[in-house]
Amino acid sequence: RKKLISKRCLRRDQNIDALISKLFPVRNDNDDLLIHNRNKYAKKAIGTSLSSDDEQQQQQQTKDKKKKRISESSSSAGSIPTINDIELQLKPMNNVNLYATRKILTPLNATINHLSKFINTRMKLEQQNSTFIEQEYQWFINLTDDIPIENTLTLDKLLEQHWNNMPKPYNIFYRAISH
């Protein structure tokens, strides 16, 4: 796409053609075959690039659809809640730091185990430390609870059992399990 100063370099040079014909006399016999093959392979390459462009466009459309579906089904903080989402405040039990509270918007079909994975991921990102060790967490409805919530319990079930008449966002407390 660079602008050429002169188009002369693109034209055939009769002197160079004559010199090449004298040095390689057999070439003239093969010119037609050479031109035919060049055109044949050029068309294949163009066809391939078109199909790969189409393929790339199709892949991009698929990615866009997935992103849209993911954003619709599992919203993040700052997103607009849908009927299938729940607003939570994840609060550490033994921490006075108010900034440790995390507000999230997550699907109702998420489990307590998903919340633990989320906390581990956030901790790892915030620490930016290669020696980060994932922890297991216990989750509680109230600060005074002694019995943790089962890891396989979905947030939908928690909503039915514990948060039905409580104001949003719902508080859930966690603490790391020491081994």
N, C-alpha and C positions, 0 to 999 in steps of 0.2 A: 504494500500500500504506500510505499515510499514514492514520491514524485521523481520522475526521471528527467534529467536535463535534456537528453536527446533520445529520440526513438530510433536513431540510426543503429544502435547496438542490437535492436530487436529484429532488424531486417536481415535477410540472407545476404551474405557477402559472396559474390561470384568468384572472386580470386581465391578465397579460402576453400570454396567448394571444388574448384579446379585442382588446387594443391592436394586436397584430401583424395580426390579421384585418382590422381597420379600415384599417390603413396599407397592407397588401398583400392585397387581397381575392382576387386570383388564386391566392394561395398555397394556399388551402384545396383548390382543385381538384387541385393538384399534390402534395398531402401523401402520398396513397397511392403515387404514382409515386416520390416522393422516398424514402419509407420502404422501398419495394421495392428501389430501387437501392442504398440504404445497406446493406440486408441482403445483397444480392447481392455487393457489393464487399467487405463485411466477411467473408463466407464465403470468397471468393477469397483475401483477405489471410491469413485463418487457415489455409487450405489451403496457401498458399505458405509461411507461416512454419513449418508443421508439416513440409512437405517439406524446407525449408532446415534445420530442426533435425535431421531424419533424415539429411540430406546431411552436416551438420556432424558428427553422431555417427559416420557411416560414414567420413568423412575422418579423424576422430580415431582410430578403430579401425585404419585403414590405417596411420596414422603410428605407432601403438603396435606394430603388427606389424613395420613396417620397423625401428623402434628395437630390437625384440627380435631380429630377424634380424641386424642389424648387430652388436649386442652379442654374439650367439652366434658370428658368423663372424670378427669382428675385435675381440678383446678389448683393453682398454687396461691400463695398469699398475694393479695392485691387483685385477684380475679373476682368476677361476679359469681356468687354462689348459685348453684342450680338446685333442683329438688333432690338430686342424688348426692349432694355434698353436705359436709358438716364443718362448722367452724369450731376449732379447738384452741385452747391455750395450754401448751405443754409447759408445766412448771416443775422445776427440780425441787425436791422435798427439803433438802438440807442446804439451801443456798439463799442468802439474804439479797443477793444481787438481783435487782428487778429486771435487768437487761437479759438475764438468762431465760426469761419467759419467752416462749416462741409461739407466735400466732400462726396457725396454718388453716388452710381450707383443703379438705381431703374427701375422697369418696366415702360413702357410708359402708361400702363393702370392704374397706381396708380393715386389717386386723391390728391387734395390739403389737404383734410382732413387726408389722410394717412401721409402726411408730418408733420402735426400738431401732430399726434399720435407718430410719430417717435421722434420729438423734445421732447415731454413729457417723453417718455421712456428714452431717452438719459439723460435728466436732472435728472430724478429720479435715474438712475443708478450712475451718477456722484456725486450726492449729498448724496447718500446712507442714506437717511433720511426718517424715517417712517412718518414724518409730511408733506411730500411733497404733495402739492396740484396741481393737473393738471390745466393747463391754456388753454385758447383758444387763437388762434393766427390769425392774419390777414397776408395775403401774398400779396406781390407786385412784379411786374416785374422790376420796377426801384425805386431807392431811392426817387425820386421826385414825385412818384405817390400818389394820394390822395384816389383813389378808389381801394379797395382791390379786389383780385381775388376771384371768387366764390368758395366755399369749395368743391363743387361737380364736378368741372371742372377737366378733366383728363390731365395728362402731355402731352399726345399725342396732344390734342387740343391746349395746350399752345405752343407746338413746332410749330404747323401749323400757329397759329395766331401771335406769337411774336418772336420766336427764330429762324425762318427759315433761315435767312442769318447771324446769329451771330456765333462767334467762340465758340467751346466747351471748358470747361464745361460751362453750362448755369448758370447764377446767378439768384437767387430768394431771395427776402428779406422778413423777417418776423418780427413782433413785437407782444408782448403779449397784449391782450385786458384787460384793467383794468375795473373791475366791481365796 
